[in-house]
Amino acid sequence: MSDMSDLASRYAQELTQKTEKLQAMLAPFNTPSLSVYPSQPQHYRMRAEFRIWHEGDDLFHIMFDQASKQRYRVDNFPTASLLINQMMQALLPLLKVSPVLRNRLFQIDYLSTQSGKIIVSLLYHKTLTEEWENAARQLRSQLQVQGFDLQLIGRASKQKVCLDHDYIDETLTVNGKSFISRQVENSFTQPNAGINEQMLSWTLDCTKNSQDDDLLELYCGNGNFSVVLAQNFRQVLATEIAKPSVEAAQFNIQANHIDNLQIIRMSAEDFTLAMQGVRAFYRLRNVDLSSYHCRTILVDPPRAGLDPATIKLVQNYDRILYISCNPNTLVENLSELCTTHRIEKAALFDQFPFTSHLETGVWLIRK
């Protein structure tokens, strides 16, 4: 058996085990059979971070074994996109011959796209001077000559030096339609672009025939879901607390010519208080919440899941689209949500092959 066919066989077996485990976790809620969305088993991850190890005149990427905590050298990383692997091979030889760029460099972060763009962030234990910036500009030029569409960033304590800007624009294809998605360095983006496209397609299918309805999304990030789902709804109102993500979302709204989506910069917890009339917030002064008639809510919370107040808010909506990165907290939340709602559809999105991590989508309808 070839290496690739062996890999595919091992991945199929691993995905079956994940599916059985998640189906068992969701069984108490009378969950229908899962829709399962497999990933590419290699080169699926669009971002990666590596520590840098210096050894004499050499330096190389390292990672740490989770069990033993021992470091190991990484010369190629099949988990990451082909573009990241190509950049890893091209970058280190150029850093090695530049004392100002290699000195006190301790980490390199990569953020790539399917559209062929990449950000490289060099992290240092030193102040970044004009000499460093000049050397970095030369490095970027050398990599551009090799064909890389590159943004180069230097980071140190209380310093961030962008040679151009700190974002790249991805192109996502969902049901045959292309969407521009701005990705900001050091901000959250979906790590597996192929699975992200499948998640977006699944959420579009769940929310079809919603043209007379409005959508509320909490934790919207850069508008990944709301920009695509806007086509299914009359209006969309979304919240996000991180300023870079809000700015990226505003760009994505304009770039994709969306005219029925509004992003508000505030936390889900504060927005819950506003919706409940507990507090008035200055940043909502120009937002007429009464003009929205949202019967559908989308939540994509952090690993901790939904807090009790937000669960109560979510239960006010007839339809709940819950995207979860942690099945354990999802199950905890469902124990409350399923007192008022039933699960209509559920999906497993395998964001991280050959790991225990998985993404789950649940579509709930009021009983």
C-alpha positions in Angstrom: 0.0 0.0 0.0 1.4 3.4 -0.9 2.0 6.1 1.7 -0.9 8.2 0.5 -3.4 5.3 0.5 -2.2 4.3 3.9 -2.7 7.8 5.1 -6.2 7.9 3.7 -7.1 4.6 5.3 -5.8 5.7 8.7 -7.7 9.0 8.4 -11.0 7.2 7.5 -10.6 5.0 10.5 -9.9 7.9 12.8 -12.8 9.9 11.5 -15.2 7.0 12.0 -14.1 6.9 15.7 -14.7 10.6 16.1 -18.1 10.3 14.5 -19.1 7.4 16.8 -17.9 9.3 19.9 -19.8 12.5 19.0 -22.9 10.6 18.0 -22.9 9.0 21.5 -22.4 12.3 23.2 -25.4 13.8 21.4 -27.6 10.7 21.7 -29.3 11.9 24.9 -30.8 14.8 23.0 -32.5 12.6 20.3 -30.0 13.9 17.7 -30.5 12.8 14.1 -27.6 11.1 12.3 -24.6 13.3 11.9 -23.7 14.8 8.6 -19.9 14.3 8.5 -17.5 16.6 6.7 -14.0 15.2 6.3 -10.9 17.3 5.9 -8.0 16.8 3.6 -5.7 14.6 5.7 -2.6 16.8 4.9 -1.9 20.5 4.2 -5.2 21.6 5.6 -4.0 24.1 8.3 -3.7 27.7 7.1 -1.8 29.0 10.1 1.1 27.6 12.1 3.4 28.8 14.9 7.0 27.6 15.6 9.6 28.3 18.2 13.1 28.9 16.7 16.1 27.1 18.1 19.6 28.5 17.6 22.5 26.0 17.5 25.9 27.5 16.5 25.5 28.9 13.0 22.3 27.0 12.4 18.7 27.8 13.4 15.6 25.8 12.8 11.9 25.5 13.6 11.0 23.4 16.6 7.9 22.2 18.3 7.3 20.5 21.7 6.0 17.0 22.2 2.8 17.3 24.3 3.5 14.2 26.4 7.2 14.5 27.1 7.5 18.3 26.6 10.7 17.6 24.7 11.5 19.8 21.7 11.9 18.3 18.3 13.2 19.8 15.0 10.6 20.6 12.3 12.0 20.9 8.7 8.6 20.3 7.1 5.1 20.3 8.5 2.6 18.3 6.5 -0.3 19.5 8.6 0.2 23.1 7.3 -0.6 24.4 3.9 1.8 23.8 1.0 2.4 27.6 1.0 3.5 27.6 4.6 5.9 24.6 3.9 7.3 26.4 0.9 7.9 29.6 2.9 9.5 27.6 5.8 12.1 26.2 3.3 12.7 29.6 1.7 12.9 31.7 4.8 15.4 30.1 7.1 18.4 30.2 4.7 17.9 33.9 4.3 17.6 34.5 8.1 20.7 32.5 8.8 23.0 34.8 6.8 21.5 38.0 8.4 22.8 38.6 11.9 20.4 41.5 12.6 17.4 39.3 11.6 18.4 36.1 13.4 19.7 37.7 16.6 17.2 37.0 19.5 14.6 35.7 17.1 12.5 33.2 19.1 9.3 32.5 17.2 7.9 32.6 13.7 4.1 32.7 13.0 2.7 31.9 9.5 -0.8 32.8 8.2 -1.6 31.6 4.7 -4.6 31.6 2.4 -6.0 29.5 -0.4 -5.6 32.6 -2.6 -1.7 32.4 -2.4 -1.1 35.1 0.1 0.9 34.7 3.3 1.9 36.7 6.4 5.2 35.9 8.2 5.6 37.3 11.7 9.0 37.3 13.3 9.0 37.5 17.1 12.0 38.8 19.0 13.4 39.3 22.5 14.9 42.7 21.6 14.0 46.1 20.4 13.4 46.4 16.7 15.5 49.2 15.3 15.8 51.0 11.9 18.6 48.6 11.1 16.3 45.7 11.6 13.6 47.3 9.4 16.1 47.8 6.6 17.2 44.2 6.8 13.6 43.0 6.9 12.7 45.0 3.8 15.6 43.3 2.0 14.4 39.9 3.2 10.9 40.6 1.9 12.3 41.7 -1.5 14.3 38.5 -1.7 11.2 36.4 -1.0 9.1 38.4 -3.4 11.6 37.7 -6.1 11.0 34.0 -5.4 7.3 34.5 -6.1 5.8 34.9 -2.6 2.9 37.3 -2.1 4.1 38.3 1.3 3.4 40.6 4.2 6.2 40.7 6.7 5.8 41.8 10.4 8.2 42.1 13.3 7.0 41.8 16.9 8.8 42.6 20.1 7.8 43.7 23.6 5.3 46.7 23.0 6.4 46.8 19.3 4.8 45.8 16.1 6.5 46.8 12.8 4.5 46.2 9.6 6.4 46.7 6.4 3.1 47.1 4.6 0.0 46.0 6.5 -1.1 43.3 8.9 -3.7 41.5 6.9 -4.2 39.4 3.8 -7.4 38.7 1.8 -8.7 35.2 1.4 -11.2 34.0 -1.2 -13.7 31.4 0.1 -16.0 29.5 -2.3 -19.4 28.5 -1.0 -21.9 26.8 -3.2 -20.1 28.1 -6.3 -20.0 31.7 -5.1 -16.8 33.5 -4.1 -16.5 35.6 -0.9 -13.6 37.9 0.1 -12.5 37.4 3.7 -9.9 39.7 5.3 -7.6 37.8 7.6 -5.8 39.8 10.3 -2.5 38.8 11.8 -2.8 37.7 15.4 -6.6 37.6 15.3 -8.8 34.6 15.1 -9.5 33.0 11.7 -10.8 29.6 10.8 -7.7 27.4 10.7 -9.0 24.9 8.1 -10.2 26.8 5.0 -11.6 23.8 3.2 -13.7 22.8 6.3 -14.7 26.4 6.8 -16.2 26.4 3.3 -18.1 23.3 4.1 -19.4 24.8 7.4 -20.6 27.8 5.6 -22.4 25.7 3.0 -24.1 23.7 5.8 -25.3 26.8 7.7 -26.7 28.2 4.4 -28.7 24.9 4.0 -30.0 25.1 7.6 -31.2 28.7 7.2 -32.7 28.5 3.7 -36.2 30.0 3.4 -35.5 32.6 6.0 -36.0 35.7 3.8 -38.8 37.1 6.1 -36.6 36.6 9.2 -33.7 38.5 10.7 -30.5 36.9 12.1 -28.6 37.8 15.2 -25.0 36.5 15.5 -22.9 36.6 18.6 -19.1 36.2 18.5 -19.0 37.1 14.8 -15.3 37.6 14.5 -14.4 38.9 11.0 -18.0 38.2 9.8 -17.1 34.7 8.5 -20.6 33.4 8.9 -22.7 36.6 8.8 -21.3 37.8 5.5 -22.2 34.5 3.8 -25.6 34.0 5.6 -26.8 37.6 4.9 -28.2 36.3 1.5 -30.7 34.1 3.4 -32.1 36.8 5.7 -33.9 40.2 5.6 -31.4 41.8 8.0 -28.4 40.6 10.0 -27.2 42.1 13.3 -23.8 40.8 14.6 -21.6 41.5 17.6 -17.9 41.1 18.2 -15.6 42.6 20.9 -12.2 42.4 19.3 -11.4 45.7 17.4 -9.2 44.2 14.6 -11.9 41.6 13.9 -14.6 44.3 13.8 -12.5 46.3 11.3 -12.0 43.2 9.2 -15.7 42.5 9.3 -16.6 46.0 8.1 -14.2 45.6 5.2 -15.7 42.2 4.3 -19.2 43.8 4.3 -18.1 46.4 1.8 -15.9 44.1 -0.3 -18.8 41.6 -0.7 -21.4 44.3 -1.4 -23.5 43.3 1.6 -26.2 45.9 2.4 -28.3 44.2 5.1 -25.6 43.4 7.7 -24.6 45.6 10.7 -21.7 44.8 13.1 -21.7 46.2 16.6 -18.5 46.2 18.7 -19.5 44.8 22.1 -19.3 41.6 24.0 -22.0 39.0 23.9 -22.5 39.5 27.6 -23.0 43.2 27.3 -25.3 42.8 24.3 -27.4 40.3 26.4 -27.8 43.1 29.0 -28.8 45.5 26.3 -31.4 43.2 24.8 -32.8 42.4 28.2 -33.1 46.2 29.0 -30.8 45.9 32.0 -28.4 48.5 30.7 -28.2 51.2 28.0 -24.9 51.3 26.0 -23.5 54.4 24.3 -22.3 52.4 21.4 -25.9 51.3 20.6 -27.1 54.9 20.5 -27.5 54.8 16.7 -28.8 51.2 16.5 -32.6 50.8 16.5 -32.8 47.3 18.1 -36.6 47.5 17.7 -36.3 47.4 13.9 -34.8 43.9 14.0 -37.2 41.0 14.3 -34.8 38.2 14.8 -36.2 34.7 15.1 -32.8 33.0 14.4 -29.6 33.4 16.4 -26.1 32.1 15.6 -23.5 31.5 18.2 -19.9 30.4 17.8 -18.6 30.7 21.3 -15.1 30.1 22.6 -14.2 26.7 24.1 -15.9 27.6 27.4 -19.3 27.6 25.7 -22.2 29.9 26.5 -22.6 31.5 29.9 -25.9 31.1 31.7 -27.2 34.5 30.9 -26.5 34.1 27.2 -28.2 30.6 27.2 -31.3 32.3 28.5 -31.0 34.9 25.8 -30.5 32.3 23.1 -33.6 30.4 24.3 -35.7 33.4 23.3 -35.2 32.7 19.6 -37.2 30.2 17.6 -34.1 28.8 15.8 -30.6 28.4 17.1 -27.5 27.7 15.0 -24.8 26.7 17.4 -21.2 26.2 16.1 -19.0 24.6 18.8 -15.3 23.9 19.0 -15.7 21.9 22.2 -18.2 19.1 22.3 -18.0 18.9 26.1 -19.3 22.4 26.7 -21.7 22.0 23.8 -23.3 19.0 25.6 -23.5 21.1 28.9 -25.3 23.9 27.0 -27.6 21.5 25.2 -28.9 20.1 28.5 -30.4 23.6 29.0 -31.2 24.4 25.3 -33.0 21.2 24.7 -35.6 22.0 27.4 -37.0 24.5 25.0 -35.7 23.4 21.6 -35.1 20.1 19.6 -32.2 19.3 17.4 -33.2 19.3 13.8 -29.8 18.8 12.2 -26.2 18.1 13.5 -22.9 18.0 11.7 -19.3 17.0 12.5 -16.7 19.2 10.8 -13.2 17.7 11.1 -11.1 20.8 11.5 -8.1 19.0 12.8 -7.4 15.5 11.4 -5.5 13.0 13.6 -6.3 15.0 16.8 -9.1 14.7 19.3 -10.4 18.1 18.4 -13.5 18.6 16.3 -16.0 21.2 15.3 -19.8 20.6 15.7 -22.8 22.3 14.2 -26.2 22.0 15.7 -29.4 23.4 14.3 -32.2 23.7 16.9 -35.9 24.5 16.4 -38.3 25.6 19.2 -40.4 22.7 20.4 
